[in-house]
Amino acid sequence: MTSCVVSLFFLAFLCSSINAVDPTGLKLRITNRALNILRDIGLEFLQTLVNRPFDFTPLDARLKCTIRRLTLTRLNPDQVDLSFQQGSGLQFEIKNLNFAGDLEREVRLCLWREFNVDEGSTAFGGAGVSATIGVKLSRNRQGRLSIEIPNCVFRADVILTQSTGWIGRLVDILRPVLQHFFNTQLCPAVQSHAVPRVNSMLESISMAMTLYEGLGINIDYSLSGDVTVASTFLDVPFKGLVFRQGETVDAGSIRRGADPVFRESDRMAYVGVSEFLINSAIMSVYSTGVMAQAQTVTGGAARTLRALQLFRQPSRMNNPLSAELEVTEAPSMSISRNAGMTVTARARVRVFAVPARREQEQLLSVSARCTVQMTVAIHGNFLTLPSGNVDCRIITKNSIRDALVKPLNGLMSTKLRDFLRDCFDKGVLIPLPEGMGFTQGQIDYQDGFMVVGGDLTLTPDVRKKMVQDFGR
């Protein structure tokens, strides 16, 4: 159960190299209100071990000791508790566990030929088993998250065996020794086998995930600092740097904002997002060159532009008009307590007459400053940023172009809103176990970052799949 629950818990924590001065783009808080979900999954995993056969083979090829069938027929704890330990990590407590099982064995010794040394079975059981296991979270030399078990106690009040075969009869005679072995050597066994398994799993988890597959844009989920543990919560800071695959990003050139700070622990989980994450995403998208769009001009903007064309391009009055919108520098996003999330950008719109089978001719080129009020929402495991009000102000000192400001402002605002929707509506993945949903609560905007609080959900099908995955 220990390796199962610990493994599940740390699926949330994708980890790699850590730099103490890295900004924190994304921060996750798991509170003690979510521990019941993890505990219940661990209990379900225990039940998958009942009536499930296990086979073992020896390391020494000369001694063929085969446990043909090891089956747990009962595994019932009265109480299992999971809690946070201040400044350390997690603590598991199991009280009054009763278990029973059957073991069939065969021992053969290979010298010049095989000798059948013993063959038989053992029915075993235990009662009044209690365990306390403390799991400490730390960073290894490679900068990855790892676990230790500094505090471990197992104790069984009763160990029973009933065996056949001469080795089995010896086991029955040495039952008090077996009980002593259980009470003193089981913890070293957990430290030797469960801990390396969990750390190996943590080593295998990638620190990067694809954000926009078509653009080759990924997000770095490496840890940006130490995990903080209190009695009611656990905070995990992620770098949250969005980058293009194969390119080196200068984190110092990105508007950082402030590292997220959590002020409450009333919900199951909290997600903090700083300006750093969203600005790195905007810069990555901008560097792809996709912040330029062309579209045919229709409606009121077209009628206004035709009036200008009458003076500048009278011979092209029947040609279609095309507008090219280009963001001329990487937009910048800010988060504040009063204004929420605001994106500012500089853009240029150029209007062309597009005759058939001839080179297009520019009719107009103007620049604008645009302000976008963004909103935040969570869908499943994704933090989405649907754009809200877009307001573009054209920069002009020409009296003729002044008359075009209103329709062109509307044209630019519409095009920029459509572009932002395509780029950011998919959202940023929240680092939680696959299939675990996040139900959005209240959004708290602060200067330089925002915090979204909510509850975790897990459907029966997803719960079953997670238990099966850990049982492999």
N, C-alpha and C positions, 0 to 999 in steps of 0.2 A: 504493500500500500504506500509505503514511504516514497519509493521511486516513482510510482504512478502520480501521486498528488503533486510532488515536487516538480516532476516533468511537466505536468499540465500547467502548474502555476507559472513556470518560466517560459512557456511558449509565448507569453505576452512580452517577453523582454528580449528582443533581438539585439545582439550585442557584438561589438568588435573593439577595435583600438580606441583608446580614450585619451583625449587631450584636455587637460584641466582648464585651459583657457578657451575652449570651444564654446560658442554660444549655444543656448538651448532653444531649438526651434519648436520642439514638441515635448510636452511633459505629461506623464500619465500618473494619476493617483488611484490606487485601489484601496478601498476602505474595508474595515472589518465587517461591513454589511454585505460584502460580496463573498466572504469566506465560506458561508454555508453552501454556496454553489459548488465550490471546489471540494469541500468535505463530502457532499453528497455524491459527486462523481467518483471520488476515491472509494466510498462505500460500495458503489455499484461495481467498480473494478474488482473489489474483493470477492464479490459474489460470482464474477466470471471465472475465478480460480477454482470454485467448487465443482467437483466431478470432472475436472480437466486433467488428463494424464500428462505426466512429465517423464522424460527419459534422460539419463545421464550416462556418460562413458568416462573411464579413467584417463588420466594423462599418461600413465605408465602402460605401454602396450603389452608388457609381460603379464600384468594382472588385469584380467578382463572382468571387471565388476559392473554388471549391468542392472540398473533398476528398471525392470521391465515395465512397471507401472507404479507411479506414485500419484495417489489420488486423494485430494482433500474432500472429505465428505461433509464436513461442517466447519464453518468459519463465521462465528457470530460475536461481534463486539457489542457490549451493552452501551458503550459511550465512546464517541470519537470527537475530539475537540481540535480545532485549528486556530491558532492565534498569532498575532504579531508580537515580537519581542523587541522592546526599545533598544535601538542602536545595534541590533544584530540581524534578525530576520524572522523566521517562522518557528513555531513550536507545535509539534504534534503530540497529542496525548490520547492514548488508548487505554480504556479501563474495562476490566473483567471480560477479556476475550476468551471464548471457549472454542476449541478446534478439535477435529478428529480426522483421521485419514487411514489409508491402507497403503502398504509398501510391499511390492513383490521384487525379490532380488535373486540374482544368480552370480556366483563368484567362480571364476575359472582361472587357474594359474598355468601360464605357458612357459614350459621349459623346453625339453626336446619334443614334448607333445602336450596337449591340453589336459589338465586335470580338473575335474569338477570338485571344487573345494566346498561349496555350500550352495544350497538352494532352499528358499523358503519365503515366508511372508511375515510382516509385522503390522498389527493393528495398533495405532498409537493415538494419543489424545492428550489434551491439556486443558486446564481450567484455571480461572483466576489470573489470567495473563494480563499484565499491565506494562505499558511502555511510554516513555517520554523521550522525544527526539527533538533536539534543537538544531535548526539549520541556519548557519551563518552565511550571509551573502558577501562576497569579496571579489576583487579584481585580481586576475593572475598577471604574470609578467608580460604576457602577450596583449594585455589590455582587454581581455574578455571577462565577462561575468562568470564566476565559478562559485561552487558551494562547498562548505565544510560542515561536518557534524561534530562540534566540540562537546555536546552534551547528549549522552545516550544512555538510557537505562531500560533493560528488559528484566522482567521478573515473572516467573510462573509459580503459582502455589502448588499445583499438582501436575505431574507428568506421568502418564500411564502407557504401558506397552504390553502386548501379548503376542508372542512370536512363535514361529516354527523353525526347525533347523537348528543345528548346534550353535551357529553364530547368533541366531535369534534368541536362543535360551541364554546366551551370554549377555545379550542386550538387556533381557529382562532382569538378570541378576544385577547388572550395573545401572539400573534405573536411577538411583540417587546421583550417580556420577553424571548421567545424561541431564538430569535436572540442573545440576551445578553448571554443566557446560552451557545449557540454554541461558542461564542467568548471567553468565560471565563472558561467553564467547559470541553471542548473537550480535551484539553491538559491533565488535570488530569485523564481523562478516558483512554487516550493513555498510560499514565504512569502506570495506575493501571492494564491494560489488555494486551497491546502489549508487554511491557517490561518483565513481568513475563513469557509470552509465549516464547519469544526468549531465556531468561535465562534458562528456563526449557528445551528447545531444546538443548542448549549448554551443560547442565548437562547430557543429555542422550547420548551424542556422546562419543563413546569409544576412549580412548587415544592410543590404540594399534591396529595394523592391521597385518594380517598374511602375512609373506613374502615368506616363504617356508613351505607349509602346510604339506608335507610329513615328514619334519624334525622337525616340531614343533617350527619353528623359526619365531618370530614376530619382529615388529619394533615399538618403542615407539615414538608417535607423541605428547607427552606432551610438553608444552611450556618451553623453557629453560631461558626465560627472558621476559622483558616487550615488548609489541608491541610499535613500534616507528612510529609516524605519522608526516609527513611533508605535505606541500601544494601540492606536486606532487606525493607522494607515501605513501604506508603503508608497513612496514617490520614486518614479523612474524617469530621469531626464534623458531625452534623445536629442541627437544633434539636429535632425530634421532638415538637413541641407539637400535641396533639390539641385540636380546637376545633369548635364548631358554626358552620355556614355563616351568615355575616351577623352574627355576634356578635364583640365585642372581648374578648379574654381578658387579664386581668392576670396575667402570668407570675409576678410577685412574690408572688401569693397562693397559689401552688401549692408544695407540699412538694417541694423540689428534690433532696435527697439529695446525691450527689457525681457529678461528671462521670466517665464510664468511663475507666479506665486499663488498657492492655494490658501484660501482663508477659511475653508469649512470642510467638514467630512460627513455631511448628513446624507449624501447619496452614495450609491455603490461605487461609482467611479467618476473621475473628473479628467477632462482633457484640456490642457493649456496650450495655446498656440501663440507664438510670438511673431512680430513683424519679420523676423529673420527668415522663417520658413516660407511665408508667402512671397516676400521680395525675391528670395532665391528662385522660387518657381517662376515668377514673372520674368526675371532676367534670363532664365534658361529657355523659356518659350520665346522671348524676344530674340535670343541669339540664333534661333533656327530660321529666322527670316519670315515666319508665317504671319507676323503682324503687319501684313499688307494684303489688301483685298481689292478686287475690281468688280464693278457691278454696273449694270445699265441703270441710267437715271430716268425715273418716271415721276409722275405726279406733280405736285406744286413746285418742287425744286427744279424739275425739267422746264416748266413754263417760265420760271424766273430766269433760268439760264438761257433760254431761247431769246429773251429780250436782250441780254448782253451779247448774244451771238449775232443778233441783227446788226450790231455796230462793228463787231470784231471779225466775224466770219460769215458774212451774208451769203456766200456761195455754198455754205455747209448747213444751211438751215434744215435740210431734209435728212441729214445724216443722224444716226442714233448717237446719243450722248452716253459716255462711259465715265464713271467716277472711280478713281483709285485712292483708297484710304491707306495711309502708311503711318505707323507709329514711329516717330523719328528718333526717339531715345527710350531706353528702358523705363517703363513706368515705375513709380514709387508708391508704396502702400504705407499708411500709418494707421495706428489704432489708438483711440483716445477714449477716456471715460465719457466725455460729453458728445463727441461726434460719431462714435462707433468706428467702423472700418471705412477708410476713404482711400481711393486710388487716384493719383494725379498722373496725367500723361500729356505729352506734346505730340500732336499729330499733324499731318499735312494731307490735304485733299486736292487732287488734280483732276480737272474735268477735260475730257477729250471729245472731239468730234471724230466719229469712226466711220469713214466712208468705206463702201465695199471695194475690195481689191486695191485699196490705196493706203498709204501710211497715215496713221491717225495724227491729228493736229491738236495741240494743247489750246484749250480755250481759257482756262483759269487755273491758278494755283494759289492756295491760301493755307496759312498755318493756324493752329488752334491750340488752346489749353483746355484739357478736358478733366473733369472731376467726376468720379464714379463712386456712389455710395453702395458698398457691398453688404450683403446679408450672409448669415452663417446658418447652416442647417446640417443635421446628421441623418443619413439614410443608411441603415444597417451598420456597417463598419466604416463608412466613408464620411469624412468631413467635407461638405460641399460648400461652394462659395458662389451662389447664384448672384448675378449682378442686379442692382436695383436702379436707382435714378442715375442717368448719365447726362451730364451737362457740359457741352462743348462751347467755348467762347472763341470766336474767330478773331485773330489778330490782324487788323487792317487799318491803313491810314488813307485809303483811296475812297473817294466819295461814291464811285460807281460800285465798288465792291461792298461798301457799307449797305447798299440796298439788298445785297444777297445774303447778308449775315443770317437773318432769321431762317430762311429755307435751308441754307447750308449747315447751320447749327443743327437743325433737325436731322439732316442727312447724316452728318458725322456722328451724332448721338446714336442714331439707329444702328449704323454699321458697327460702331464700337461696342454697343450692347450685345449685338449678335456674335461678335468675335469673342467677347469675354464669356458668353454662355457656352460656346463651343469648347473653349480652353479649360474652364474651371468648374463646369457643372459636374464633371465626373467625380471630382473630389480627391482628398488625400486619405489614404488608408490609416485607420487608427490601429496601432499594434496590439491587437487582442487575438486570442486563439481563433482559428478559422471556424466560422459558424456561430460565434458568440456575438450577439447583437448589442447595440447601445441605444437605449431609449433616451432621447434628448430631453433635458430639463431646461432650466433657465440659463441664459447666456449673460456673463458678466464681463463687460468691457472695462479695461483698465488702460492706463497710459503705457503703450508699448506691447501689450499682449491682451488676450481674452481667454476666458475660462468657460467651458461648457460642462455642466454637471448632468449626470443621468444615471440610469440603472442598467444593469446587464441582464440580458435575456438569453435563454438557451432552449431551443425546441427539443422535444423528446427524440426526434430523429438525429439531431446533431449531437445530443448528449450520448446516444447509443454509439454513434460513430467514433466519438472521442474516446469512449471506454474501450471500444474494439481496437483502436489504433494503439493505445497504451498496453493492450494485452498482447501485442505481437512480440 
